[in-house]
Structure formats: structure tokens, C-alpha cells
Amino acid sequence: MKGFLVLKDGSRYEGELFGALFSRVGEVVFNTSMTGYQEVLTDPSYFGQIVVMTYPLIGNYGVHPDDEQSERPMVRGMIVREKVDDYSHWRGNESLDAYMTRHGIIGISGIDTRALTRKLRSQGTLPGIIVSEVSDLDEAQALLAGYDIKGYVDEVTTKKPYVIKPKKASGLRAAVMDFGIKRGILKSLVARGVELHVFPARATAEEILSCSPDGILLSNGPGDPSELGEIVEVVKSLIGKKPIFGICLGHQILTHAFGGKTEKLVYGHRGGNHPVKDLIHNHIVITAQNHGYVTVASSLDASQIEITHINVNDGSVEGMRHKHLPVFSVQYHPEASPGPRDSDLLFDQFVTMMKEAK
Ligand SMILES: NC(=O)CC[C@H](N)C(=O)O
């Protein structure tokens, strides 16, 4: 069935619809990963966004429940050059199209994703909507004009606290503040024998400390970190009490808790091939990324906070640590899911920090 991607700037792209016919406005962002479309679909940090995959063939290996990063797809739509129905992989048990249909997610194929990505790179990310009828275009434009992104963390965080016990326990326990956590992060810690006590994003410091954690993990998540004032206050009160490791939104919340600022990038970093310089070990790691906001380097108090990682492409902040306390964070995704595992060691670093503090 014919359909259209309509962007807020009035441009439209014609293609073929797939998935479910459920049109919703979202921020159109692009991801440069060659594989991992199912992890991207289900990553809660993409909540409220429509993702363009720049790799031209999507769906080749089908989908599999083990690749999900949360219990359902979180994106509002997917834009591809060529959708593959005839998938082939020993793990694949459903086509991408059937999976998206089952979960109520709209997709559009046959789009010139190179032209679209070049537009987003030069103009910045834009709200967009995928619709089926030409007659819907005026209505689409009205929806796009009124689009606003707010309150996404509350939509994706766990409603109740829960505990994950590892098969081989190391005796360590971490509290996790869930702002929209990816399963890959939970799995990386559980694989190291860490018992996890996962808390809703709005948990109080007392609630978090009541599980007697050896460390606190601040998760990834969707939306603008500067909207999360109350959560920042909770994190501020936890600094110095336990070792803390922040990932992506967790790193941005920590930035605010340190008195720093974040700002929006023009088109963000999303993909599995972003080079980052580790300034402590003086080497480059290839990283998985998914973020639209970034720490403003000059906003950090250099007497307290050290920048540990920078992005090789644009020089932006990719990691930091406290100079005197066991607190560190990265803007990228050490758990990959999808992407390279170069930074897996950061989980070992967190484990060592918790052992030392115990
Ligand atoms: N993956 C994340 O945690 C994303 C953080 C934040 N929502 C951003 O886009 O920058």
C-alpha cells in the first residue's frame, strides 16, 4: 500500500507502507548501524521517535525475542530503503513486517534514505509522521505543528521495583534507577554476578538506599535530560554515598547533578560505529550510540570533574569521572545491543569500584 512520510518542514516522501497502519508523530532520527534493527526498535531511548535506518537492507535476518531490549517496540515508526520479508537466519522466527504489525508500529519502505539522512544532517532532526492517504496530508501537517516532546521517562520506567538475581552470585548488589533501561545493560551486570534491585525513575534516595546497594547504576532513557529536575536532585543526594555509574541519559542526569548543563545536538549520534577517544588510556574505541543531547564541556567544574572520553568526529563529551569520588559515566552504550563490545570493560570497572567500596 502506498504511503507518505511527511516532515514538519513541509517535505514529503512517497513509499510503501508496512507494519501496522497506525500513524503517530515522532522526531525523525537516523541510525547508521548495519544490523540490530530489532534492538533499535525496542530500545526505550527511542520512545517517541521515528527511526531511519541508513543501511539499505532491513529485515534480512528476521526477529528473535532474545534481541529485544524491552518488552515491546518503543519507536513510533521505521523508515527503510528496502524491507526484506524473505528473512534467512537460524535464529529468525518472524519477519520484521509481521513483528511490527503485531505490535502496532508503522513502517515505510522505498524511501531514498540517503537523501533523507542528508537533509536531517544539514537541517537537524525534524518531527515527522507516516500516513497512508494523500487526503491525510493537511491533517498530518497540523499534527506536526503541535508536536512537543515531554515526559517520556515516566512512560517507559518500571511501574514497580523488582529484583534480578544472578545464577552465580558475586555477593555484590547494585540499585538501578530505571529511566527506560535496555535489557543489554541488565544482562551485562547480571553476567558479572551482580544482584540488581531495579527502581522506578521517581524512587526517592531513601527507597534506593534501603536495599543496601554496593553501587548505583543510572540507566539510559528517552527525552531531554534538562526536564528531569526532581530526579537530578535525588541523584545529587546519592553522590558520595555509593559508587555510581551513569550510562547515556544517566550520564546526562549526572552532568546536571554535578551542576553542569546539557544541550541538543543538531542530528545526534545514533549507530554502532562511533569512534571515541579514551583520554585515560589514550586509545580509540568504536562505540554504540543513541543520543540527541550532550554534556556542555565548559559547564563542568574542572576542579571536581574530569572529562575522560571525547567523540572523535565532533569533539563532544563522551565520558567523565569525579576526581575524588567513585562516580563515572559514559554517553555511549558499553552494552552495545547492537554494536561493538569494545567498552564491555566499563562494567568490570563498576564491579571493581563496588568491591573496593564494600
Ligand atoms: N540512550 C539514551 O539514554 C539517550 C539519552 C537522551 N534521551 C538523548 O537523546 O540524548
The ligand as an ORCA input file, in Angstrom:
! r2SCAN-3c Opt
* xyz 0 1
  N      20.244      6.485     25.013
  C      19.968      7.451     25.866
  O      19.968      7.263     27.080
  C      19.520      8.781     25.281
  C      19.618      9.943     26.215
  C      18.804     11.160     25.785
  N      17.407     10.832     25.685
  C      19.326     11.701     24.478
  O      18.709     11.536     23.437
  O      20.387     12.284     24.439
*
